[in-house]
Amino acid sequence: MEVICFGLTLPLSEHDTLKDSVNLYLDWMTVLTTQKPGIPLPIQREPLPYVQKMICHLQNLFILRYNQHFETKFAYTLIFALLCCNLKNY
């Protein structure tokens, strides 16, 4: 999880890595409602502390990055919001 957390701090130019990190966390968070194969066993056994940690990690998406323009931050915030809405599809 710490590696994924680091991935969430990468520059916005690494959008594929950021998107994959968010999608992985969203997939793992579905353990609160359904059991799916592929979710790590520790998360399946005791999901709440892990989901809380994942939510804290997701705040790294909003860290100011060096030479990041306001428009880029705003656009990425919208993308993140849309990804969160996709959680309803799980």
Phi, psi and omega in degrees: 000329180293328178292319178295320178301317177297321178301330179284352179258359182294160177300153181298340177294341177268046187299330179295317179294318178298314181297316180296321179296315179296315181297323178296314178297318179298320178296314180294327181290344177293349179300340178291335183245328182217156174262127180232147175292150177097349177276131183306142183303318178301324179291323179292321183290318183220077190289325190303310180297326180289319179295321177300318179294320179298318179297319176297321179296325182296340177294343177297340177297336186259007177290136176296131178253153182302132178059033178266126181280154181303318182299322180293317179298316180297315180298318181290326176298320177295319179298316179298318179299320178294321177297320178295324178295331179292344178300332178296337182281349182278000000 
